Each structure stands twice: as C-alpha cells, then as structure tokens.
Amino acid sequence: MAYEKITGPLDIRLRGDIQAGIVAATVANSQGAKKKTKASDFIPVWFKRRKSPEEIWRDVMAANSALGGSVSTTE
C-alpha cells in the first residue's frame, strides 16, 4: 500500500477506489452528512508533486540536524 501511494496503483484494473469513492459519497450524502461530500473526499491521493533536488537536500539536512548529526566537508 505504501509503495502504491507513491507510484500509483500497480494494475490499472485495480482502481476500484474511484468506484468505491462514488458509492461512499452517495451513502454519506443519503444518510444526512453534515456537509455535502464528494467522491474525491474518499479517494486516496496517489500522485504528488515531485520534490526538486534542493527541496530533497533541505529535508535531508533538517532530518540530519534533528537527529543530532553534523556535516563534514573536505575541500
């Protein structure tokens, strides 16, 4: 499941989440949900924007400092 959240479904025929989202939204709306729901409220997000190399480096450095690491450079 975690791999598929990053890369998307392994088999396009297994995209039952769209149909299940439609059914779930219909049931929720028919049962008097507090706010009107949409199918997208029940469908997981498969694709996210890819991070740039600078954003990845910033995340790595933040994790490094949070764990008490240090950066050693030889120039």
PyMOL Python script that loads the backbone (N, CA, C, O; Angstrom):
from pymol import cmd

cmd.read_pdbstr("""\
ATOM      1  N   MET A   1       0.830  -1.195   0.000  1.00  0.00           N
ATOM      2  CA  MET A   1       0.000   0.000   0.000  1.00  0.00           C
ATOM      3  C   MET A   1       0.873   1.256   0.000  1.00  0.00           C
ATOM      4  O   MET A   1       0.577   2.217  -0.710  1.00  0.00           O
ATOM      5  N   ALA A   2       1.950   1.250   0.796  1.00  0.00           N
ATOM      6  CA  ALA A   2       2.804   2.434   0.857  1.00  0.00           C
ATOM      7  C   ALA A   2       3.473   2.679  -0.489  1.00  0.00           C
ATOM      8  O   ALA A   2       3.569   3.825  -0.929  1.00  0.00           O
ATOM      9  N   TYR A   3       3.937   1.622  -1.149  1.00  0.00           N
ATOM     10  CA  TYR A   3       4.569   1.764  -2.453  1.00  0.00           C
ATOM     11  C   TYR A   3       3.580   2.334  -3.463  1.00  0.00           C
ATOM     12  O   TYR A   3       3.921   3.210  -4.258  1.00  0.00           O
ATOM     13  N   GLU A   4       2.358   1.829  -3.420  1.00  0.00           N
ATOM     14  CA  GLU A   4       1.353   2.295  -4.369  1.00  0.00           C
ATOM     15  C   GLU A   4       0.929   3.726  -4.095  1.00  0.00           C
ATOM     16  O   GLU A   4       0.505   4.417  -5.021  1.00  0.00           O
ATOM     17  N   LYS A   5       1.026   4.201  -2.852  1.00  0.00           N
ATOM     18  CA  LYS A   5       0.700   5.601  -2.569  1.00  0.00           C
ATOM     19  C   LYS A   5       1.710   6.530  -3.235  1.00  0.00           C
ATOM     20  O   LYS A   5       1.382   7.669  -3.567  1.00  0.00           O
ATOM     21  N   ILE A   6       2.931   6.050  -3.432  1.00  0.00           N
ATOM     22  CA  ILE A   6       3.960   6.878  -4.062  1.00  0.00           C
ATOM     23  C   ILE A   6       3.901   6.753  -5.576  1.00  0.00           C
ATOM     24  O   ILE A   6       3.953   7.757  -6.287  1.00  0.00           O
ATOM     25  N   THR A   7       3.792   5.533  -6.068  1.00  0.00           N
ATOM     26  CA  THR A   7       3.888   5.303  -7.509  1.00  0.00           C
ATOM     27  C   THR A   7       2.550   5.192  -8.213  1.00  0.00           C
ATOM     28  O   THR A   7       2.487   5.281  -9.439  1.00  0.00           O
ATOM     29  N   GLY A   8       1.486   5.000  -7.459  1.00  0.00           N
ATOM     30  CA  GLY A   8       0.185   4.773  -8.062  1.00  0.00           C
ATOM     31  C   GLY A   8      -0.110   3.285  -8.088  1.00  0.00           C
ATOM     32  O   GLY A   8       0.749   2.477  -7.736  1.00  0.00           O
ATOM     33  N   PRO A   9      -1.304   2.918  -8.496  1.00  0.00           N
ATOM     34  CA  PRO A   9      -1.672   1.502  -8.468  1.00  0.00           C
ATOM     35  C   PRO A   9      -0.827   0.680  -9.437  1.00  0.00           C
ATOM     36  O   PRO A   9      -0.465   1.141 -10.519  1.00  0.00           O
ATOM     37  N   LEU A  10      -0.526  -0.537  -9.025  1.00  0.00           N
ATOM     38  CA  LEU A  10       0.301  -1.401  -9.857  1.00  0.00           C
ATOM     39  C   LEU A  10      -0.447  -1.879 -11.095  1.00  0.00           C
ATOM     40  O   LEU A  10       0.164  -2.094 -12.142  1.00  0.00           O
ATOM     41  N   ASP A  11      -1.738  -2.044 -10.989  1.00  0.00           N
ATOM     42  CA  ASP A  11      -2.544  -2.519 -12.107  1.00  0.00           C
ATOM     43  C   ASP A  11      -3.739  -1.587 -12.260  1.00  0.00           C
ATOM     44  O   ASP A  11      -4.518  -1.418 -11.322  1.00  0.00           O
ATOM     45  N   ILE A  12      -3.887  -0.993 -13.414  1.00  0.00           N
ATOM     46  CA  ILE A  12      -4.946  -0.008 -13.637  1.00  0.00           C
ATOM     47  C   ILE A  12      -6.329  -0.630 -13.461  1.00  0.00           C
ATOM     48  O   ILE A  12      -7.291   0.074 -13.154  1.00  0.00           O
ATOM     49  N   ARG A  13      -6.434  -1.948 -13.654  1.00  0.00           N
ATOM     50  CA  ARG A  13      -7.729  -2.604 -13.469  1.00  0.00           C
ATOM     51  C   ARG A  13      -8.127  -2.665 -12.002  1.00  0.00           C
ATOM     52  O   ARG A  13      -9.285  -2.942 -11.689  1.00  0.00           O
ATOM     53  N   LEU A  14      -7.198  -2.412 -11.108  1.00  0.00           N
ATOM     54  CA  LEU A  14      -7.474  -2.481  -9.676  1.00  0.00           C
ATOM     55  C   LEU A  14      -7.893  -1.134  -9.106  1.00  0.00           C
ATOM     56  O   LEU A  14      -7.906  -0.965  -7.887  1.00  0.00           O
ATOM     57  N   ARG A  15      -8.232  -0.178  -9.951  1.00  0.00           N
ATOM     58  CA  ARG A  15      -8.630   1.146  -9.476  1.00  0.00           C
ATOM     59  C   ARG A  15     -10.076   1.146  -9.028  1.00  0.00           C
ATOM     60  O   ARG A  15     -10.882   1.928  -9.532  1.00  0.00           O
ATOM     61  N   GLY A  16     -10.408   0.300  -8.107  1.00  0.00           N
ATOM     62  CA  GLY A  16     -11.743   0.258  -7.550  1.00  0.00           C
ATOM     63  C   GLY A  16     -11.992   1.394  -6.583  1.00  0.00           C
ATOM     64  O   GLY A  16     -13.121   1.599  -6.137  1.00  0.00           O
ATOM     65  N   ASP A  17     -10.932   2.142  -6.251  1.00  0.00           N
ATOM     66  CA  ASP A  17     -11.094   3.225  -5.286  1.00  0.00           C
ATOM     67  C   ASP A  17     -11.988   4.337  -5.819  1.00  0.00           C
ATOM     68  O   ASP A  17     -12.664   5.011  -5.042  1.00  0.00           O
ATOM     69  N   ILE A  18     -12.000   4.535  -7.116  1.00  0.00           N
ATOM     70  CA  ILE A  18     -12.857   5.577  -7.694  1.00  0.00           C
ATOM     71  C   ILE A  18     -14.324   5.173  -7.554  1.00  0.00           C
ATOM     72  O   ILE A  18     -15.163   5.969  -7.133  1.00  0.00           O
ATOM     73  N   GLN A  19     -14.612   3.934  -7.912  1.00  0.00           N
ATOM     74  CA  GLN A  19     -15.991   3.463  -7.786  1.00  0.00           C
ATOM     75  C   GLN A  19     -16.412   3.432  -6.317  1.00  0.00           C
ATOM     76  O   GLN A  19     -17.539   3.802  -5.990  1.00  0.00           O
ATOM     77  N   ALA A  20     -15.526   2.997  -5.442  1.00  0.00           N
ATOM     78  CA  ALA A  20     -15.850   2.957  -4.012  1.00  0.00           C
ATOM     79  C   ALA A  20     -16.055   4.368  -3.468  1.00  0.00           C
ATOM     80  O   ALA A  20     -16.901   4.571  -2.597  1.00  0.00           O
ATOM     81  N   GLY A  21     -15.300   5.342  -3.964  1.00  0.00           N
ATOM     82  CA  GLY A  21     -15.479   6.725  -3.534  1.00  0.00           C
ATOM     83  C   GLY A  21     -16.829   7.274  -3.926  1.00  0.00           C
ATOM     84  O   GLY A  21     -17.457   8.009  -3.164  1.00  0.00           O
ATOM     85  N   ILE A  22     -17.281   6.914  -5.128  1.00  0.00           N
ATOM     86  CA  ILE A  22     -18.594   7.355  -5.590  1.00  0.00           C
ATOM     87  C   ILE A  22     -19.690   6.762  -4.709  1.00  0.00           C
ATOM     88  O   ILE A  22     -20.619   7.461  -4.303  1.00  0.00           O
ATOM     89  N   VAL A  23     -19.574   5.472  -4.418  1.00  0.00           N
ATOM     90  CA  VAL A  23     -20.573   4.813  -3.571  1.00  0.00           C
ATOM     91  C   VAL A  23     -20.536   5.392  -2.157  1.00  0.00           C
ATOM     92  O   VAL A  23     -21.586   5.660  -1.573  1.00  0.00           O
ATOM     93  N   ALA A  24     -19.349   5.586  -1.606  1.00  0.00           N
ATOM     94  CA  ALA A  24     -19.224   6.119  -0.247  1.00  0.00           C
ATOM     95  C   ALA A  24     -19.816   7.521  -0.150  1.00  0.00           C
ATOM     96  O   ALA A  24     -20.494   7.840   0.826  1.00  0.00           O
ATOM     97  N   ALA A  25     -19.565   8.362  -1.153  1.00  0.00           N
ATOM     98  CA  ALA A  25     -20.122   9.712  -1.140  1.00  0.00           C
ATOM     99  C   ALA A  25     -21.636   9.673  -1.245  1.00  0.00           C
ATOM    100  O   ALA A  25     -22.324  10.450  -0.583  1.00  0.00           O
ATOM    101  N   THR A  26     -22.155   8.784  -2.063  1.00  0.00           N
ATOM    102  CA  THR A  26     -23.603   8.660  -2.208  1.00  0.00           C
ATOM    103  C   THR A  26     -24.246   8.220  -0.895  1.00  0.00           C
ATOM    104  O   THR A  26     -25.268   8.767  -0.481  1.00  0.00           O
ATOM    105  N   VAL A  27     -23.644   7.236  -0.251  1.00  0.00           N
ATOM    106  CA  VAL A  27     -24.184   6.747   1.021  1.00  0.00           C
ATOM    107  C   VAL A  27     -24.106   7.843   2.084  1.00  0.00           C
ATOM    108  O   VAL A  27     -25.072   8.064   2.815  1.00  0.00           O
ATOM    109  N   ALA A  28     -22.975   8.523   2.176  1.00  0.00           N
ATOM    110  CA  ALA A  28     -22.819   9.574   3.185  1.00  0.00           C
ATOM    111  C   ALA A  28     -23.834  10.689   2.963  1.00  0.00           C
ATOM    112  O   ALA A  28     -24.432  11.180   3.921  1.00  0.00           O
ATOM    113  N   ASN A  29     -24.034  11.092   1.720  1.00  0.00           N
ATOM    114  CA  ASN A  29     -24.992  12.162   1.430  1.00  0.00           C
ATOM    115  C   ASN A  29     -26.431  11.714   1.683  1.00  0.00           C
ATOM    116  O   ASN A  29     -27.263  12.512   2.115  1.00  0.00           O
ATOM    117  N   SER A  30     -26.725  10.445   1.415  1.00  0.00           N
ATOM    118  CA  SER A  30     -28.096   9.965   1.623  1.00  0.00           C
ATOM    119  C   SER A  30     -28.420   9.799   3.104  1.00  0.00           C
ATOM    120  O   SER A  30     -29.590   9.788   3.487  1.00  0.00           O
ATOM    121  N   GLN A  31     -27.388   9.670   3.940  1.00  0.00           N
ATOM    122  CA  GLN A  31     -27.607   9.493   5.372  1.00  0.00           C
ATOM    123  C   GLN A  31     -27.569  10.813   6.129  1.00  0.00           C
ATOM    124  O   GLN A  31     -27.541  10.824   7.359  1.00  0.00           O
ATOM    125  N   GLY A  32     -27.569  11.914   5.409  1.00  0.00           N
ATOM    126  CA  GLY A  32     -27.629  13.226   6.045  1.00  0.00           C
ATOM    127  C   GLY A  32     -26.304  13.690   6.610  1.00  0.00           C
ATOM    128  O   GLY A  32     -26.232  14.117   7.762  1.00  0.00           O
ATOM    129  N   ALA A  33     -25.257  13.609   5.811  1.00  0.00           N
ATOM    130  CA  ALA A  33     -23.943  14.094   6.251  1.00  0.00           C
ATOM    131  C   ALA A  33     -24.035  15.584   6.574  1.00  0.00           C
ATOM    132  O   ALA A  33     -24.825  16.311   5.971  1.00  0.00           O
ATOM    133  N   LYS A  34     -23.215  16.032   7.538  1.00  0.00           N
ATOM    134  CA  LYS A  34     -23.250  17.438   7.947  1.00  0.00           C
ATOM    135  C   LYS A  34     -22.891  18.366   6.804  1.00  0.00           C
ATOM    136  O   LYS A  34     -23.478  19.439   6.662  1.00  0.00           O
ATOM    137  N   LYS A  35     -21.934  17.962   5.991  1.00  0.00           N
ATOM    138  CA  LYS A  35     -21.601  18.736   4.797  1.00  0.00           C
ATOM    139  C   LYS A  35     -21.686  17.805   3.599  1.00  0.00           C
ATOM    140  O   LYS A  35     -21.462  16.600   3.719  1.00  0.00           O
ATOM    141  N   LYS A  36     -22.004  18.360   2.467  1.00  0.00           N
ATOM    142  CA  LYS A  36     -22.125  17.538   1.261  1.00  0.00           C
ATOM    143  C   LYS A  36     -20.746  16.986   0.897  1.00  0.00           C
ATOM    144  O   LYS A  36     -19.783  17.743   0.778  1.00  0.00           O
ATOM    145  N   THR A  37     -20.656  15.693   0.724  1.00  0.00           N
ATOM    146  CA  THR A  37     -19.381  15.065   0.398  1.00  0.00           C
ATOM    147  C   THR A  37     -19.283  14.803  -1.095  1.00  0.00           C
ATOM    148  O   THR A  37     -20.289  14.703  -1.797  1.00  0.00           O
ATOM    149  N   LYS A  38     -18.048  14.697  -1.560  1.00  0.00           N
ATOM    150  CA  LYS A  38     -17.765  14.382  -2.949  1.00  0.00           C
ATOM    151  C   LYS A  38     -17.006  13.059  -2.984  1.00  0.00           C
ATOM    152  O   LYS A  38     -16.455  12.629  -1.972  1.00  0.00           O
ATOM    153  N   ALA A  39     -16.980  12.430  -4.122  1.00  0.00           N
ATOM    154  CA  ALA A  39     -16.242  11.169  -4.264  1.00  0.00           C
ATOM    155  C   ALA A  39     -14.769  11.377  -3.947  1.00  0.00           C
ATOM    156  O   ALA A  39     -14.131  10.484  -3.391  1.00  0.00           O
ATOM    157  N   SER A  40     -14.216  12.531  -4.288  1.00  0.00           N
ATOM    158  CA  SER A  40     -12.792  12.791  -4.042  1.00  0.00           C
ATOM    159  C   SER A  40     -12.459  12.856  -2.558  1.00  0.00           C
ATOM    160  O   SER A  40     -11.292  12.729  -2.184  1.00  0.00           O
ATOM    161  N   ASP A  41     -13.470  13.053  -1.699  1.00  0.00           N
ATOM    162  CA  ASP A  41     -13.232  13.041  -0.253  1.00  0.00           C
ATOM    163  C   ASP A  41     -12.864  11.644   0.238  1.00  0.00           C
ATOM    164  O   ASP A  41     -12.269  11.502   1.307  1.00  0.00           O
ATOM    165  N   PHE A  42     -13.209  10.613  -0.528  1.00  0.00           N
ATOM    166  CA  PHE A  42     -12.985   9.234  -0.115  1.00  0.00           C
ATOM    167  C   PHE A  42     -11.908   8.529  -0.935  1.00  0.00           C
ATOM    168  O   PHE A  42     -11.622   7.357  -0.690  1.00  0.00           O
ATOM    169  N   ILE A  43     -11.316   9.211  -1.889  1.00  0.00           N
ATOM    170  CA  ILE A  43     -10.314   8.603  -2.759  1.00  0.00           C
ATOM    171  C   ILE A  43      -8.921   9.023  -2.286  1.00  0.00           C
ATOM    172  O   ILE A  43      -8.672  10.213  -2.098  1.00  0.00           O
ATOM    173  N   PRO A  44      -8.001   8.057  -2.088  1.00  0.00           N
ATOM    174  CA  PRO A  44      -6.649   8.419  -1.655  1.00  0.00           C
ATOM    175  C   PRO A  44      -5.904   9.189  -2.746  1.00  0.00           C
ATOM    176  O   PRO A  44      -6.178   9.037  -3.936  1.00  0.00           O
ATOM    177  N   VAL A  45      -4.972  10.004  -2.315  1.00  0.00           N
ATOM    178  CA  VAL A  45      -4.148  10.769  -3.258  1.00  0.00           C
ATOM    179  C   VAL A  45      -2.994   9.866  -3.693  1.00  0.00           C
ATOM    180  O   VAL A  45      -2.186   9.431  -2.872  1.00  0.00           O
ATOM    181  N   TRP A  46      -2.930   9.593  -4.996  1.00  0.00           N
ATOM    182  CA  TRP A  46      -1.890   8.691  -5.493  1.00  0.00           C
ATOM    183  C   TRP A  46      -0.641   9.440  -5.925  1.00  0.00           C
ATOM    184  O   TRP A  46       0.473   9.025  -5.607  1.00  0.00           O
ATOM    185  N   PHE A  47      -0.814  10.525  -6.636  1.00  0.00           N
ATOM    186  CA  PHE A  47       0.342  11.202  -7.193  1.00  0.00           C
ATOM    187  C   PHE A  47       0.516  12.558  -6.530  1.00  0.00           C
ATOM    188  O   PHE A  47      -0.429  13.337  -6.407  1.00  0.00           O
ATOM    189  N   LYS A  48       1.723  12.817  -6.113  1.00  0.00           N
ATOM    190  CA  LYS A  48       2.060  14.104  -5.524  1.00  0.00           C
ATOM    191  C   LYS A  48       3.151  14.732  -6.375  1.00  0.00           C
ATOM    192  O   LYS A  48       3.841  14.053  -7.136  1.00  0.00           O
ATOM    193  N   ARG A  49       3.292  16.037  -6.231  1.00  0.00           N
ATOM    194  CA  ARG A  49       4.327  16.738  -6.977  1.00  0.00           C
ATOM    195  C   ARG A  49       5.697  16.230  -6.525  1.00  0.00           C
ATOM    196  O   ARG A  49       5.952  16.077  -5.331  1.00  0.00           O
ATOM    197  N   ARG A  50       6.556  15.978  -7.484  1.00  0.00           N
ATOM    198  CA  ARG A  50       7.914  15.545  -7.146  1.00  0.00           C
ATOM    199  C   ARG A  50       8.695  16.713  -6.581  1.00  0.00           C
ATOM    200  O   ARG A  50       8.545  17.850  -7.028  1.00  0.00           O
ATOM    201  N   LYS A  51       9.526  16.427  -5.599  1.00  0.00           N
ATOM    202  CA  LYS A  51      10.344  17.461  -4.984  1.00  0.00           C
ATOM    203  C   LYS A  51      11.565  17.730  -5.853  1.00  0.00           C
ATOM    204  O   LYS A  51      12.089  16.839  -6.521  1.00  0.00           O
ATOM    205  N   SER A  52      11.996  18.972  -5.822  1.00  0.00           N
ATOM    206  CA  SER A  52      13.213  19.338  -6.545  1.00  0.00           C
ATOM    207  C   SER A  52      14.414  18.852  -5.739  1.00  0.00           C
ATOM    208  O   SER A  52      14.282  18.573  -4.548  1.00  0.00           O
ATOM    209  N   PRO A  53      15.578  18.747  -6.367  1.00  0.00           N
ATOM    210  CA  PRO A  53      16.772  18.333  -5.625  1.00  0.00           C
ATOM    211  C   PRO A  53      17.073  19.259  -4.445  1.00  0.00           C
ATOM    212  O   PRO A  53      17.557  18.801  -3.409  1.00  0.00           O
ATOM    213  N   GLU A  54      16.795  20.547  -4.591  1.00  0.00           N
ATOM    214  CA  GLU A  54      17.035  21.482  -3.493  1.00  0.00           C
ATOM    215  C   GLU A  54      16.104  21.191  -2.314  1.00  0.00           C
ATOM    216  O   GLU A  54      16.523  21.267  -1.159  1.00  0.00           O
ATOM    217  N   GLU A  55      14.835  20.857  -2.605  1.00  0.00           N
ATOM    218  CA  GLU A  55      13.888  20.531  -1.539  1.00  0.00           C
ATOM    219  C   GLU A  55      14.276  19.228  -0.836  1.00  0.00           C
ATOM    220  O   GLU A  55      14.145  19.110   0.383  1.00  0.00           O
ATOM    221  N   ILE A  56      14.751  18.261  -1.607  1.00  0.00           N
ATOM    222  CA  ILE A  56      15.192  16.997  -1.018  1.00  0.00           C
ATOM    223  C   ILE A  56      16.392  17.242  -0.114  1.00  0.00           C
ATOM    224  O   ILE A  56      16.448  16.716   0.997  1.00  0.00           O
ATOM    225  N   TRP A  57      17.356  18.039  -0.583  1.00  0.00           N
ATOM    226  CA  TRP A  57      18.543  18.335   0.220  1.00  0.00           C
ATOM    227  C   TRP A  57      18.155  19.058   1.509  1.00  0.00           C
ATOM    228  O   TRP A  57      18.710  18.772   2.570  1.00  0.00           O
ATOM    229  N   ARG A  58      17.213  19.985   1.425  1.00  0.00           N
ATOM    230  CA  ARG A  58      16.767  20.712   2.611  1.00  0.00           C
ATOM    231  C   ARG A  58      16.121  19.751   3.609  1.00  0.00           C
ATOM    232  O   ARG A  58      16.336  19.878   4.814  1.00  0.00           O
ATOM    233  N   ASP A  59      15.334  18.794   3.122  1.00  0.00           N
ATOM    234  CA  ASP A  59      14.713  17.803   4.001  1.00  0.00           C
ATOM    235  C   ASP A  59      15.761  16.896   4.649  1.00  0.00           C
ATOM    236  O   ASP A  59      15.655  16.558   5.828  1.00  0.00           O
ATOM    237  N   VAL A  60      16.766  16.509   3.876  1.00  0.00           N
ATOM    238  CA  VAL A  60      17.838  15.669   4.413  1.00  0.00           C
ATOM    239  C   VAL A  60      18.601  16.411   5.494  1.00  0.00           C
ATOM    240  O   VAL A  60      18.902  15.844   6.545  1.00  0.00           O
ATOM    241  N   MET A  61      18.915  17.668   5.246  1.00  0.00           N
ATOM    242  CA  MET A  61      19.650  18.448   6.241  1.00  0.00           C
ATOM    243  C   MET A  61      18.813  18.676   7.500  1.00  0.00           C
ATOM    244  O   MET A  61      19.352  18.681   8.607  1.00  0.00           O
ATOM    245  N   ALA A  62      17.509  18.864   7.342  1.00  0.00           N
ATOM    246  CA  ALA A  62      16.634  19.038   8.507  1.00  0.00           C
ATOM    247  C   ALA A  62      16.587  17.754   9.330  1.00  0.00           C
ATOM    248  O   ALA A  62      16.642  17.806  10.558  1.00  0.00           O
ATOM    249  N   ALA A  63      16.487  16.611   8.671  1.00  0.00           N
ATOM    250  CA  ALA A  63      16.478  15.337   9.381  1.00  0.00           C
ATOM    251  C   ALA A  63      17.817  15.099  10.064  1.00  0.00           C
ATOM    252  O   ALA A  63      17.865  14.609  11.192  1.00  0.00           O
ATOM    253  N   ASN A  64      18.893  15.442   9.388  1.00  0.00           N
ATOM    254  CA  ASN A  64      20.233  15.276   9.945  1.00  0.00           C
ATOM    255  C   ASN A  64      20.390  16.095  11.223  1.00  0.00           C
ATOM    256  O   ASN A  64      20.875  15.584  12.233  1.00  0.00           O
ATOM    257  N   SER A  65      19.989  17.338  11.185  1.00  0.00           N
ATOM    258  CA  SER A  65      20.137  18.176  12.372  1.00  0.00           C
ATOM    259  C   SER A  65      19.167  17.765  13.479  1.00  0.00           C
ATOM    260  O   SER A  65      19.499  17.874  14.660  1.00  0.00           O
ATOM    261  N   ALA A  66      17.973  17.294  13.115  1.00  0.00           N
ATOM    262  CA  ALA A  66      17.013  16.848  14.124  1.00  0.00           C
ATOM    263  C   ALA A  66      17.525  15.621  14.875  1.00  0.00           C
ATOM    264  O   ALA A  66      17.194  15.420  16.044  1.00  0.00           O
ATOM    265  N   LEU A  67      18.330  14.808  14.203  1.00  0.00           N
ATOM    266  CA  LEU A  67      18.874  13.607  14.826  1.00  0.00           C
ATOM    267  C   LEU A  67      20.252  13.851  15.440  1.00  0.00           C
ATOM    268  O   LEU A  67      20.918  12.913  15.878  1.00  0.00           O
ATOM    269  N   GLY A  68      20.674  15.118  15.468  1.00  0.00           N
ATOM    270  CA  GLY A  68      21.954  15.458  16.090  1.00  0.00           C
ATOM    271  C   GLY A  68      23.161  15.189  15.228  1.00  0.00           C
ATOM    272  O   GLY A  68      24.274  15.069  15.740  1.00  0.00           O
ATOM    273  N   GLY A  69      22.963  15.091  13.932  1.00  0.00           N
ATOM    274  CA  GLY A  69      24.075  14.829  13.022  1.00  0.00           C
ATOM    275  C   GLY A  69      24.851  16.080  12.695  1.00  0.00           C
ATOM    276  O   GLY A  69      24.450  17.186  13.056  1.00  0.00           O
ATOM    277  N   SER A  70      25.948  15.906  12.020  1.00  0.00           N
ATOM    278  CA  SER A  70      26.756  17.047  11.585  1.00  0.00           C
ATOM    279  C   SER A  70      27.204  16.799  10.156  1.00  0.00           C
ATOM    280  O   SER A  70      27.160  15.675   9.657  1.00  0.00           O
ATOM    281  N   VAL A  71      27.634  17.868   9.512  1.00  0.00           N
ATOM    282  CA  VAL A  71      28.078  17.790   8.137  1.00  0.00           C
ATOM    283  C   VAL A  71      29.574  18.051   8.125  1.00  0.00           C
ATOM    284  O   VAL A  71      30.046  19.056   8.659  1.00  0.00           O
ATOM    285  N   SER A  72      30.312  17.143   7.515  1.00  0.00           N
ATOM    286  CA  SER A  72      31.759  17.270   7.421  1.00  0.00           C
ATOM    287  C   SER A  72      32.131  17.390   5.942  1.00  0.00           C
ATOM    288  O   SER A  72      31.826  16.501   5.147  1.00  0.00           O
ATOM    289  N   THR A  73      32.781  18.476   5.584  1.00  0.00           N
ATOM    290  CA  THR A  73      33.200  18.650   4.194  1.00  0.00           C
ATOM    291  C   THR A  73      34.715  18.737   4.116  1.00  0.00           C
ATOM    292  O   THR A  73      35.368  19.262   5.018  1.00  0.00           O
ATOM    293  N   THR A  74      35.256  18.226   3.044  1.00  0.00           N
ATOM    294  CA  THR A  74      36.701  18.323   2.799  1.00  0.00           C
ATOM    295  C   THR A  74      36.895  19.047   1.488  1.00  0.00           C
ATOM    296  O   THR A  74      36.552  18.533   0.423  1.00  0.00           O
ATOM    297  N   GLU A  75      37.429  20.206   1.567  1.00  0.00           N
ATOM    298  CA  GLU A  75      37.648  20.995   0.356  1.00  0.00           C
ATOM    299  C   GLU A  75      39.101  21.280   0.165  1.00  0.00           C
ATOM    300  O   GLU A  75      39.479  21.935  -0.807  1.00  0.00           O
TER     301      GLU A  75
END
""", "prot")
cmd.dss("prot")
cmd.show_as("cartoon", "prot")
cmd.util.cbc("prot")
cmd.orient("prot")
